[in-house]
């Protein structure tokens, strides 16, 4: 899906349904500019693009994420994996600039310090970049371990609530596990709310807590789409609303 980078300095632009990837050489580094959404649907294309960029950049890869409108843990895990691959090759992977959504995710997960933000203009081709070695030294083994711990901790915290939310969807709307997952992902994308936060809201409905209006509308639409595709009657029960039943 991702076109190979040309040896010439021309940029390579790869359009996807929800993500635009632009890859261009920049001195001894490679600049990857992303626009759109980073989630489970686009992580494969991003992983492939970053793997190739890390291989091509003599000194490493810089990311411009100002055009990212949504990023969840799937996208973050791809960035962390690409960073580890760059370090193993004696290179660096840094973030040149990022959108508010990306910065919020990096801050919330404690991984922001693992990516060095470039604020000065890039050095022209053939000019030494002494900062690259400094950045590489700063990304120490201790930070590597911290990144792994963050990923594992977040996975343990979110997996349980996501599984519970899938159970709520399956029981409430007569969905298969695959359909329930698709509904959860769709609602997350359409509301621009992290997957685990949507899951948390769904889980609280069994205790009589009402869904936020925007989430409720998107759940109903996603479930209706699944039922329409499967030709299933739409009279399935809905999650318990506030004041209906007890928990």
Secondary structure, 3 states (H helix, E strand, C coil): CCCCCCCCCCCEEEECCCEEEEEEEECCEEEEEEEEEECCCCHHHHHHHHHHHHHHCCCEEEEEEEEEEEECHHHHHHHHHHHHHHHHCCCEEEEEEECHHHHHHHHHHCCHHHCCECCCCCCCCCCCCHHHHHHHHHCCHHHHHHHHHHHHHHHHHHHHHHHHHHHHHHHHHCCCHHHHHHHHHHHHHHHCCCHHHHHHHHHHHHHCCCCCHHHHHHHHHHHHHHHHHHCCCCCCCCCCCCCCCCC
